[in-house]
Amino acid sequence: MHDSESDMSHPTNKNEEYCLSLKKIGIDAEAKPLDTDEAEKENYYSKYFANSPAMVTNHGVITLKGSNIDEVQIIQRG
């Protein structure tokens, strides 16, 4: 007997998973390749304040279509 689902999995990154989640609730979103947007080249936090982390990991940018928000940058503080 064969299952109706295939055994092949398609690897996705976190931004693509976020886009799929957004599409499920009706928001058209597209993940941009890493380090291709101008927002990713700027400093994320000022180091003049105690609550600002010294290390920040860039996880890319998601472009939203048909929304007042154009892009969302995904970062990890730590």
C-alpha positions in Angstrom: 0.0 0.0 0.0 1.2 3.5 -0.8 0.7 6.6 1.3 -0.9 9.6 -0.3 2.0 11.8 0.9 5.3 11.7 -0.8 8.5 10.9 1.2 10.3 13.8 -0.4 10.8 16.9 1.8 11.6 20.3 0.6 14.1 22.1 2.8 13.1 25.7 3.6 14.7 28.4 5.7 13.0 30.2 8.5 12.1 33.2 6.4 10.3 30.9 3.9 8.4 29.3 6.7 7.4 32.7 8.0 6.2 33.6 4.5 4.1 30.4 4.3 2.6 31.2 7.7 1.7 34.7 6.5 0.2 33.4 3.3 -2.1 31.2 5.4 -3.6 34.3 7.0 -3.9 36.2 3.7 -0.7 38.2 3.7 1.3 38.0 0.5 5.0 37.8 1.5 8.3 36.9 -0.2 11.6 36.1 1.4 14.6 38.0 0.0 18.0 36.4 -0.3 20.3 37.1 2.7 22.5 40.3 2.5 20.7 41.7 -0.5 18.8 44.6 1.2 20.2 48.0 2.3 18.6 47.6 5.7 20.8 44.6 6.4 24.0 46.6 6.0 23.2 49.1 8.8 23.9 48.7 12.5 20.9 47.1 14.3 21.4 48.5 17.8 23.4 51.3 19.5 26.0 50.0 21.9 25.5 53.2 24.0 22.7 51.7 26.0 22.9 48.9 28.5 20.0 46.9 27.2 21.4 46.7 23.6 23.1 43.4 22.8 26.6 43.4 21.4 25.9 40.5 19.1 23.0 40.5 16.6 22.5 37.8 13.9 20.8 38.9 10.6 18.3 36.3 9.3 17.2 38.3 6.3 14.3 40.4 5.0 10.7 39.5 4.1 8.9 41.7 1.6 5.2 42.2 2.3 2.9 43.1 -0.7 -0.4 44.9 -0.4 0.4 46.2 3.1 1.4 49.5 4.7 4.6 47.7 5.8 7.0 47.1 2.9 9.7 45.0 4.6 10.3 43.1 7.8 13.9 42.4 8.9 14.3 39.2 10.9 17.2 39.5 13.5 18.2 37.5 16.5 19.6 39.3 19.5 21.9 37.5 21.8 
